[in-house]
């Protein structure tokens, strides 16, 4: 599944996802892409927001096979 990062600078074919806690923020990351590296795709202010994005990725994958998912911004991060 192709995903463009929140910053728009990374486009990666992704296999596995997880949420990691980073001090006071939560990141949706790739655990292992086809390239074998881990990448932070987007950072959110709450675990609930990160889980919501993970749910969005799942729904997008199930409904839009072959399209690219764009990681949303965190509206509280400005």
C-alpha distances in whole Angstrom, upper triangle without the diagonal:
4,6,10,13,15,18,16,17,13,10,8,5,5,7,10,11,15,17,20,24,25,29,28,25,22,18,15,14,11,14,13,10,10,13,15,15,15,14,16,13,16,19,21,25,25,23,23,21,18,18,18,15,13,14,13,9,10,12,10,7,10,12,10,8,7,8,7,8,11,13,16,19,22,25,27,26,28
4,7,10,13,15,13,13,10,7,6,4,6,9,12,12,16,18,20,23,24,28,28,24,21,18,15,13,12,15,13,10,11,13,15,15,15,13,14,12,14,18,20,24,24,23,23,21,18,19,18,15,14,16,14,10,12,14,11,9,13,14,11,10,8,7,5,6,9,11,14,17,20,23,26,24,26
4,6,9,11,10,11,8,6,6,6,7,10,12,11,14,16,18,21,21,25,24,21,18,15,12,11,10,14,13,11,13,14,16,15,13,11,11,8,11,14,17,20,21,20,20,18,15,16,16,12,12,14,12,9,12,13,11,10,14,15,12,12,11,9,5,5,6,7,11,14,17,20,22,21,23
4,7,8,6,7,6,4,7,9,10,14,15,14,16,17,18,21,21,24,24,20,18,14,12,12,12,15,16,13,15,15,17,15,14,11,11,8,10,13,16,20,21,20,21,18,16,18,17,13,14,16,14,11,15,16,13,14,17,17,15,15,13,11,7,6,5,6,10,12,15,18,20,19,20
4,5,5,6,5,6,8,11,11,14,15,13,14,14,16,18,17,20,20,16,15,11,10,10,11,14,15,13,16,16,17,15,13,9,8,5,6,10,13,16,18,18,19,16,14,16,16,12,13,16,14,12,16,17,15,16,19,20,18,18,17,14,10,9,7,5,9,10,12,16,18,16,17
4,5,8,8,10,12,15,14,17,17,15,15,14,16,17,16,19,18,14,13,11,10,11,13,17,18,17,19,19,20,17,15,11,9,6,5,8,10,14,16,16,17,13,12,15,15,11,13,16,14,13,17,18,16,17,21,21,19,20,19,16,13,10,7,5,6,6,9,12,14,12,13
4,6,8,10,13,16,16,20,20,17,18,17,18,19,17,20,19,16,15,13,13,13,15,18,20,18,21,20,21,18,16,12,10,8,8,10,12,16,18,19,20,17,15,19,18,15,17,20,18,17,20,21,19,21,24,24,22,23,21,18,15,13,10,8,9,8,11,13,15,13,13
4,6,8,11,14,15,19,19,18,19,19,20,22,21,23,23,19,18,15,14,15,15,19,19,17,19,19,20,18,17,13,12,9,10,13,15,19,21,22,22,19,17,20,19,16,17,20,17,16,20,21,18,19,23,22,20,20,19,16,12,11,8,8,10,10,14,16,18,16,16
4,7,10,14,15,19,20,18,20,20,20,22,21,24,24,20,19,16,15,15,15,18,18,16,18,17,19,16,15,12,11,10,11,14,17,21,23,23,25,21,19,22,22,18,19,22,20,18,22,23,20,21,25,25,22,22,20,17,14,13,11,11,13,13,16,19,21,18,19
4,6,10,11,15,16,15,17,18,19,21,20,23,24,20,18,15,14,12,12,15,15,12,14,13,15,13,12,9,10,8,11,14,17,21,23,22,24,21,18,21,21,17,17,20,19,16,19,21,18,18,22,23,20,19,17,15,12,12,10,10,13,14,17,20,22,19,21
4,7,9,13,15,15,17,19,20,23,22,26,26,22,20,17,14,13,12,15,14,11,12,12,15,13,13,11,12,9,12,16,19,23,24,24,24,21,19,21,21,17,17,19,17,15,17,19,16,16,19,20,17,16,14,12,9,10,9,10,14,16,19,22,24,22,23
4,6,10,12,12,15,17,19,22,22,26,26,22,20,16,14,11,9,12,11,8,9,9,11,11,11,9,11,9,13,17,19,23,24,23,24,21,19,20,20,17,16,18,17,14,16,18,15,14,18,19,16,15,13,12,9,10,11,12,15,18,20,23,25,23,25
4,7,10,12,15,18,20,23,24,27,28,24,21,18,15,12,10,12,10,7,7,9,11,11,12,11,13,12,15,19,21,25,25,24,25,22,19,20,20,17,16,18,17,13,14,17,14,12,16,17,15,13,11,11,9,10,12,13,17,20,22,26,28,26,28
4,6,8,11,14,16,20,21,25,25,22,19,15,12,10,7,9,8,5,7,9,10,10,10,10,12,10,14,17,19,23,23,21,22,20,17,17,18,15,13,15,15,11,12,15,13,11,14,16,15,13,12,12,11,11,13,13,16,19,21,24,26,25,27
4,7,11,14,16,20,22,26,26,23,19,16,13,11,7,8,7,5,7,10,10,11,11,12,14,13,16,19,21,24,24,21,22,21,17,17,18,16,13,15,15,11,12,15,14,11,14,17,16,13,14,14,13,13,15,15,19,22,23,27,28,27,30
4,7,11,13,17,19,23,23,20,17,14,11,8,6,6,6,7,10,12,11,11,10,11,12,12,15,17,19,22,21,18,19,18,15,14,16,14,11,13,14,11,11,15,14,12,15,18,17,16,16,17,15,14,16,15,18,21,22,25,26,25,28
4,7,10,14,16,19,20,17,13,10,7,6,5,6,8,9,12,14,13,12,9,10,10,10,11,13,15,18,17,14,16,15,11,11,13,11,8,11,12,9,10,14,14,12,15,18,18,17,18,17,15,13,15,13,16,18,18,22,23,22,25
4,6,10,13,16,17,14,10,8,6,5,6,6,10,12,15,17,15,13,10,11,10,10,11,12,13,16,14,11,13,13,9,9,12,11,8,11,13,11,12,16,16,15,18,20,21,20,21,21,18,16,16,14,16,18,17,21,21,20,24
4,7,10,13,13,10,7,6,5,6,9,9,13,15,18,19,17,15,12,11,9,10,10,9,10,12,11,8,10,10,7,7,11,10,8,12,14,13,14,17,18,18,20,22,22,23,24,22,20,17,17,14,15,16,15,18,18,17,21
4,6,10,11,9,6,5,7,7,10,10,14,16,20,20,18,15,11,11,9,11,11,9,10,12,11,9,12,12,9,11,14,13,12,15,17,16,17,21,21,21,23,26,26,26,27,25,23,20,19,16,17,17,16,19,18,17,21
4,6,7,6,5,6,9,10,14,14,17,20,23,23,21,18,15,14,11,13,12,10,10,10,9,8,12,12,10,12,15,15,14,17,19,19,20,23,24,24,26,28,29,29,30,28,25,22,21,17,18,17,15,18,17,16,19
4,6,5,6,7,11,11,15,15,18,20,24,23,21,18,15,14,11,13,12,9,10,10,11,10,14,14,12,15,17,17,17,20,21,21,23,25,26,26,29,31,30,31,31,29,26,23,22,18,18,17,15,18,16,14,18
4,6,8,10,14,15,19,19,22,24,28,27,25,22,18,17,15,17,15,11,12,10,11,12,15,16,14,17,19,19,20,23,24,24,26,28,29,29,32,34,34,34,35,33,29,26,25,21,21,19,16,19,16,15,18
4,7,10,14,16,19,20,24,25,29,29,27,24,20,19,15,17,14,10,9,7,8,10,13,13,12,15,17,17,18,21,22,23,25,27,27,29,31,32,32,33,34,32,29,25,23,20,19,17,14,16,13,12,15
4,7,10,13,16,18,21,22,26,26,24,21,17,16,12,13,10,7,6,5,6,8,11,10,9,12,14,14,15,18,19,19,21,23,24,25,27,29,29,30,30,28,25,22,20,16,15,13,11,13,11,10,14
4,7,9,13,14,18,19,23,23,22,19,15,13,10,11,8,6,5,6,6,6,9,8,6,9,12,11,12,15,16,16,18,20,21,22,24,26,26,26,27,25,22,19,17,14,14,13,11,14,13,12,16
4,6,10,11,15,16,20,20,18,15,12,10,6,7,6,4,6,9,9,9,11,10,7,10,12,10,10,14,15,14,16,19,19,19,22,24,23,24,24,22,19,16,15,11,12,12,11,15,14,13,16
4,7,9,12,13,17,17,17,14,11,9,6,6,5,6,8,11,11,10,11,10,6,8,10,8,7,11,12,10,13,15,15,16,18,20,20,20,21,19,16,13,12,9,11,12,12,16,16,15,18
4,6,9,10,14,14,13,10,7,6,4,5,7,9,11,15,15,13,15,14,10,11,14,11,10,13,14,12,14,17,17,16,19,21,20,20,20,19,16,14,14,11,14,15,15,19,19,18,21
4,5,6,10,11,10,8,5,5,7,7,10,12,15,18,18,16,18,17,13,14,16,13,11,14,15,12,14,17,16,15,18,20,19,18,18,18,15,14,14,12,16,17,18,22,23,21,24
4,7,10,11,8,7,5,7,9,11,13,15,17,20,20,17,19,19,15,15,18,16,13,16,18,15,15,19,19,17,20,23,22,21,21,21,18,17,18,16,19,21,21,25,25,24,27
4,7,7,5,5,6,8,11,12,15,18,20,23,23,21,23,22,18,18,21,18,15,18,19,16,17,20,19,17,20,23,22,20,19,20,18,17,19,17,21,23,24,27,28,26,29
4,5,5,6,7,8,11,12,15,18,21,24,24,22,24,22,19,19,21,18,16,19,19,15,16,19,18,16,19,21,19,17,17,17,15,15,16,16,20,22,23,27,28,26,29
4,5,8,10,12,15,15,19,22,25,28,28,26,27,26,22,23,24,21,19,21,21,17,18,21,19,17,20,22,20,17,16,17,16,17,19,19,23,25,27,30,32,30,32
4,6,9,10,14,15,19,21,25,28,29,27,29,27,23,24,26,23,21,24,23,20,21,24,22,20,23,25,23,21,19,20,18,19,20,20,23,25,27,31,32,30,32
4,7,10,14,15,18,21,24,27,27,25,27,26,22,23,25,22,20,23,24,20,21,24,23,21,24,26,25,22,21,22,20,20,21,20,24,26,27,31,32,29,32
4,7,10,12,16,18,21,24,25,23,25,24,20,22,24,21,19,22,23,19,21,24,23,21,24,26,25,23,22,22,19,19,19,18,22,23,24,28,28,26,28
4,7,9,12,14,17,20,21,19,22,20,17,18,20,18,16,20,20,17,19,22,21,20,23,25,24,23,22,21,19,18,18,16,19,20,21,25,25,23,25
4,6,9,11,15,18,19,18,20,18,15,17,19,16,15,18,18,16,18,21,20,19,22,24,23,22,21,20,16,15,15,13,16,16,18,21,22,20,22
4,6,8,11,14,15,15,17,15,12,14,16,13,13,17,16,14,17,20,19,19,22,24,22,22,22,20,17,15,13,11,13,13,14,18,18,16,18
4,7,10,14,15,15,16,14,11,13,14,11,11,14,14,12,15,17,16,16,19,21,19,19,19,17,13,11,10,7,10,11,12,16,17,15,17
4,7,10,12,12,14,11,8,12,12,9,10,14,13,12,15,17,16,17,21,21,20,21,21,18,15,12,10,6,8,8,9,12,13,11,14
4,7,9,10,12,9,7,11,12,10,12,15,15,14,18,19,19,20,23,24,23,24,24,22,19,15,13,9,9,8,7,11,11,9,12
4,6,7,9,6,6,10,10,9,11,14,14,15,17,19,19,21,23,24,24,25,26,23,20,17,14,11,10,8,6,9,8,8,11
4,7,9,7,8,11,12,12,14,16,17,18,20,22,22,24,26,27,27,29,30,27,24,20,18,14,13,11,7,9,7,7,11
4,5,5,7,9,10,11,13,14,16,17,19,20,21,23,25,26,27,28,29,27,24,21,19,15,14,13,9,11,10,11,14
4,5,5,6,8,10,11,12,14,15,17,18,20,21,23,24,25,26,28,26,24,20,19,15,15,14,12,14,13,14,18
4,5,5,6,9,10,10,12,14,15,16,18,20,21,22,24,25,27,25,23,19,18,15,14,14,12,14,13,15,18
4,5,5,6,9,10,10,12,14,15,16,18,20,21,22,23,25,23,20,16,15,12,10,10,8,10,10,12,15
4,5,5,6,9,10,11,13,14,15,17,19,20,20,22,23,21,18,15,14,10,10,11,9,12,13,13,17
4,5,5,6,9,10,11,12,14,15,17,18,19,21,23,21,19,15,15,13,12,14,13,15,16,17,20
4,5,5,6,9,10,11,12,14,15,16,18,19,21,19,18,14,14,11,11,12,11,14,15,16,19
4,5,5,6,9,10,10,12,14,15,16,17,19,16,14,11,10,8,8,10,10,13,15,15,18
4,5,5,6,9,10,11,13,14,15,16,18,16,14,11,12,10,11,13,13,16,18,18,21
4,5,5,6,9,10,11,12,14,15,18,16,15,12,13,12,12,15,15,18,19,20,23
4,5,5,6,8,10,11,11,13,15,14,12,9,10,9,10,13,14,16,18,19,22
4,6,5,6,9,10,10,11,13,11,10,7,9,9,11,14,15,18,20,20,23
4,5,5,6,9,10,11,13,13,12,10,13,12,14,17,18,21,23,24,26
4,5,5,6,8,10,13,12,13,10,13,13,14,18,19,21,23,24,27
4,5,5,5,8,10,9,9,7,10,11,13,17,18,21,23,24,26
4,6,6,6,8,8,9,8,12,13,15,19,21,23,26,26,28
4,6,7,10,11,12,12,15,16,18,22,23,26,28,29,31
4,6,10,10,12,11,15,16,18,22,23,25,28,29,31
4,6,6,8,9,12,15,17,20,23,25,28,28,30
4,6,9,10,14,16,19,22,25,27,30,30,32
4,7,10,13,16,19,22,25,27,30,30,32
4,7,10,13,15,19,22,24,27,27,28
4,6,10,13,16,19,21,24,24,25
4,6,9,13,16,18,21,20,22
4,6,9,13,15,18,17,18
4,7,9,12,15,14,16
4,7,9,12,12,13
4,6,9,8,9
4,5,5,8
4,6,7
4,6
4
